Amino acid sequence: MKDIEMGAIIIKADKKSNKLLSDLAKKLGGNVINLADEQFEDFAIGSAMDAAKTGETVDRNSILAKLRAQ
């Protein structure tokens, strides 16, 4: 038997469209998780942070100097 690869999508839409899309996803056998705006923003920020990771580190004094300069 082949393994079924599963994924996820996030669609941000108005309330009426969200209801329609949610109902469709459920009819197709998908799981639907509703996110509050704050949860969506947290996810988006985390995703952007992951994409921007460089693997480099910065020493503490350098960060504090930048913060003090502002």
N, C-alpha and C positions, 0 to 999 in steps of 0.2 A: 504494500500500500504506500502511495506517495505521501510525503509530509505536505501538509497544507501550510503555505507561508501566509501569515496574517500581518496586517499592517493597520495603520490608523490614519485618519484624516481629521482636520479641524476646519470647520466651516463657520465663519462668523457672519451672521445675517440677522435680519429683523425677526421679531417674535413670530410672525405668521409663517415666514419661510422656514424658520427653525422647526416649527411644529410639523410642517409638511415634510421636511427632510428627515426629521426624527421618525415620523411614522413610516416613511419609505424604508429607512435603514432597518427598522424593526421588522417590517414585512419581508425584507431580504435576508433576515436572520442575523443582523448585526446587533451589537450591544451599543447602547446610546448612553453617554454620560454628559449631563448638563453641567456647564461651567459658569460660574459667576464671572462678571467682567474682571474682577480682581484676580481670579484664578487664571483667566486667559492671559492677562497682562504678565503675571508671574511666569507662566509657561513661555511667553514670547521673549521676555527678558532672559530667562535661562537659556533658551535656544540661541539667542543672539550672543550670549556670553560663551556658549560652547563653540560657536562658529568663529569667535574672535580669539580663542585660546592660542597662544603662541608657544607655550611651554617654557617661556623665559620667566625669570624671577627678578624682582626689584627689591633692593634693600630697604629696610624700614626708614632709615634716615632720609633717603631720597624722597620717599612718599611724604613724610612729615614736612620736609622743606617745601615741597610743592603746595601742600595744604596751607602752610603758614604764609606763603607768598600771595595767597588770594585774599 
